[in-house]
Amino acid sequence: MTNRTPRPDAGPMPPASPAFLMAALGRHIRDDVEESLRPTGFTLRHLSALGHLHREPGISYSELARRAGVTAQSAQATVRQLEQRGAVERRSLPGRGHTAELHITDKGHDLLEAGKRAYAAADEALSLALDSEQLTALTGLLLTALSSRRPGS
C-alpha cells in the first residue's frame, strides 16, 4: 500500500454520505460493545436474541429469526448456545412440530444488564463528541430514519 495524498487539482472533497458515516460509526460501536461483552463469553448476536426473548418470552425460532434478520437454523444455533450456557431455558419439549417456548434465566438477565452497560459506555463516548442537544437531535433523527426503513418492527 502506498500513502497517497490528494492531488492539488482534484477539486473539493465530495459531500460525505450519511449512510456510509452511519455504517462506519455503527461498526465502531458494534466493535466496542463486542469488546465489552468479551469477558462474559457472549456476543452481540447472543445479546440480540436475548433482547427479543426478553420483549416476547416464548417467541418461536422462526419469529426470532425473522426479527434478527437471520435464518431459522442460525437462530436455533444461537439459542442452543444460550441454552448450553444457561442464559435461556426451554419450557417445552424439543423436536419437530413443537413450538420452542424459550425463556430467559437469571444468567440471561445478567447478560442483558452487561449489554446495557456496554451501550451506556458507547453512549458516553458519543457524549464526548456531541453535546446533549446534539445527542437528542441525533437520537430523534436516527429513530425517524430507522422507523421509515423497518415499518412494523
GIPESUL-V725938 format. One record per backbone hydrogen bond with DSSP energy under -0.5 kcal/mol. NH is the residue of the N-H (numbers start at 1). CO is the residue of the C=O. Records with the same first field share a line. If there is no record, write none. Layout:
# GIPESUL-V725938
NH = CO  CO
This chain:
# GIPESUL-V725938
4 = 2
10 = 7
18 = 16
21 = 17
22 = 18
23 = 19
24 = 20
25 = 21
26 = 22
27 = 23
28 = 24
29 = 25
30 = 26
31 = 27
32 = 28
33 = 29
34 = 30
35 = 31
36 = 32
37 = 33
38 = 34
40 = 37
41 = 37  38
42 = 37
47 = 43
48 = 44
49 = 45
50 = 46
51 = 47
52 = 48
53 = 49
54 = 50
55 = 51
56 = 52
58 = 102
59 = 56
64 = 60
65 = 61
66 = 62
67 = 63
68 = 64
69 = 65
70 = 65
75 = 71
76 = 72
77 = 73
78 = 74
79 = 75
80 = 76
81 = 77
82 = 78
83 = 79
84 = 80
85 = 81
86 = 83
87 = 82
88 = 82
89 = 103
91 = 101
98 = 95
101 = 99
102 = 100
103 = 89
105 = 87
109 = 105
110 = 106
111 = 107
112 = 108
113 = 109
114 = 110
115 = 111
116 = 112
117 = 113
118 = 114
119 = 115
120 = 116
121 = 117
122 = 118
123 = 119
124 = 120
125 = 121
126 = 122
127 = 123
128 = 124  125
129 = 125  126
130 = 126
135 = 131
136 = 132
137 = 133
138 = 134
139 = 135
140 = 136
141 = 137
142 = 138
143 = 139
144 = 140
145 = 141
146 = 142
147 = 143
148 = 144
149 = 145
150 = 146
153 = 150
